[in-house]
Amino acid sequence: EIYRQRRYALFLTGTRWADERRFGHITDARTTYLPYPAQETVANPNPPTTP
């Protein structure tokens, strides 16, 4: 609960990222994948498994 309130308080001050890094709560951005758009899936029914 404290960390959640701290995130909200530090978000607008621009210090949230440094605070998250200090506590080790940053996720690896390279593991975040976005799904293929529906139009792409319809146009190509065999998309690659990894983007």
PyRosetta script that sets phi, psi and omega in degrees:
from pyrosetta import init, pose_from_sequence

init()
pose = pose_from_sequence("EIYRQRRYALFLTGTRWADERRFGHITDARTTYLPYPAQETVANPNPPTTP")
pose.set_psi(1, -40.0)
pose.set_omega(1, -179.3)
pose.set_phi(2, -64.9)
pose.set_psi(2, -42.7)
pose.set_omega(2, 179.8)
pose.set_phi(3, -64.6)
pose.set_psi(3, -36.4)
pose.set_omega(3, 179.3)
pose.set_phi(4, -64.8)
pose.set_psi(4, -45.4)
pose.set_omega(4, 177.8)
pose.set_phi(5, -64.6)
pose.set_psi(5, -36.2)
pose.set_omega(5, 179.6)
pose.set_phi(6, -66.1)
pose.set_psi(6, -38.9)
pose.set_omega(6, 177.2)
pose.set_phi(7, -59.6)
pose.set_psi(7, -45.1)
pose.set_omega(7, 179.8)
pose.set_phi(8, -65.0)
pose.set_psi(8, -40.2)
pose.set_omega(8, -177.5)
pose.set_phi(9, -69.2)
pose.set_psi(9, -35.9)
pose.set_omega(9, -175.8)
pose.set_phi(10, -91.4)
pose.set_psi(10, -9.6)
pose.set_omega(10, -175.9)
pose.set_phi(11, -59.5)
pose.set_psi(11, -50.1)
pose.set_omega(11, -176.1)
pose.set_phi(12, -78.1)
pose.set_psi(12, -14.6)
pose.set_omega(12, 178.9)
pose.set_phi(13, -85.7)
pose.set_psi(13, -11.5)
pose.set_omega(13, 179.5)
pose.set_phi(14, 81.7)
pose.set_psi(14, 11.6)
pose.set_omega(14, -179.6)
pose.set_phi(15, -109.4)
pose.set_psi(15, 5.8)
pose.set_omega(15, -177.9)
pose.set_phi(16, -64.0)
pose.set_psi(16, -42.8)
pose.set_omega(16, -177.4)
pose.set_phi(17, -60.0)
pose.set_psi(17, -44.7)
pose.set_omega(17, 179.7)
pose.set_phi(18, -64.1)
pose.set_psi(18, -38.5)
pose.set_omega(18, 179.5)
pose.set_phi(19, -68.1)
pose.set_psi(19, -42.9)
pose.set_omega(19, 178.2)
pose.set_phi(20, -63.0)
pose.set_psi(20, -40.0)
pose.set_omega(20, 178.8)
pose.set_phi(21, -65.6)
pose.set_psi(21, -39.6)
pose.set_omega(21, -179.7)
pose.set_phi(22, -61.3)
pose.set_psi(22, -39.4)
pose.set_omega(22, -179.3)
pose.set_phi(23, -90.0)
pose.set_psi(23, -2.0)
pose.set_omega(23, 177.9)
pose.set_phi(24, 75.1)
pose.set_psi(24, 31.3)
pose.set_omega(24, -178.3)
pose.set_phi(25, -101.1)
pose.set_psi(25, 9.6)
pose.set_omega(25, -178.5)
pose.set_phi(26, -82.8)
pose.set_psi(26, 132.9)
pose.set_omega(26, 176.5)
pose.set_phi(27, -90.4)
pose.set_psi(27, 157.7)
pose.set_omega(27, 179.5)
pose.set_phi(28, -78.0)
pose.set_psi(28, 115.9)
pose.set_omega(28, -176.2)
pose.set_phi(29, -66.3)
pose.set_psi(29, -21.6)
pose.set_omega(29, -179.5)
pose.set_phi(30, -71.3)
pose.set_psi(30, -16.3)
pose.set_omega(30, -180.0)
pose.set_phi(31, -92.8)
pose.set_psi(31, 0.8)
pose.set_omega(31, 179.4)
pose.set_phi(32, -89.3)
pose.set_psi(32, 118.0)
pose.set_omega(32, 179.6)
pose.set_phi(33, -115.5)
pose.set_psi(33, 144.2)
pose.set_omega(33, 175.7)
pose.set_phi(34, -103.5)
pose.set_psi(34, 144.3)
pose.set_omega(34, 179.7)
pose.set_phi(35, -69.7)
pose.set_psi(35, 156.8)
pose.set_omega(35, 176.0)
pose.set_phi(36, -68.3)
pose.set_psi(36, 145.0)
pose.set_omega(36, 176.3)
pose.set_phi(37, -63.4)
pose.set_psi(37, 151.9)
pose.set_omega(37, -178.4)
pose.set_phi(38, -60.0)
pose.set_psi(38, -37.5)
pose.set_omega(38, 179.7)
pose.set_phi(39, -63.5)
pose.set_psi(39, -38.2)
pose.set_omega(39, 178.4)
pose.set_phi(40, -68.1)
pose.set_psi(40, -38.6)
pose.set_omega(40, 179.5)
pose.set_phi(41, -65.7)
pose.set_psi(41, -39.2)
pose.set_omega(41, 178.8)
pose.set_phi(42, -69.1)
pose.set_psi(42, -41.3)
pose.set_omega(42, -178.2)
pose.set_phi(43, -70.0)
pose.set_psi(43, -33.0)
pose.set_omega(43, -179.2)
pose.set_phi(44, -131.5)
pose.set_psi(44, 99.0)
pose.set_omega(44, -176.8)
pose.set_phi(45, -71.4)
pose.set_psi(45, -9.2)
pose.set_omega(45, -179.6)
pose.set_phi(46, -120.0)
pose.set_psi(46, 65.1)
pose.set_omega(46, -179.4)
pose.set_phi(47, -71.4)
pose.set_psi(47, 158.0)
pose.set_omega(47, 176.5)
pose.set_phi(48, -63.1)
pose.set_psi(48, 153.9)
pose.set_omega(48, -176.5)
pose.set_phi(49, -73.3)
pose.set_psi(49, -32.2)
pose.set_omega(49, 177.9)
pose.set_phi(50, -121.2)
pose.set_psi(50, 133.0)
pose.set_omega(50, -179.1)
pose.set_phi(51, -72.4)
pose.dump_pdb("model.pdb")
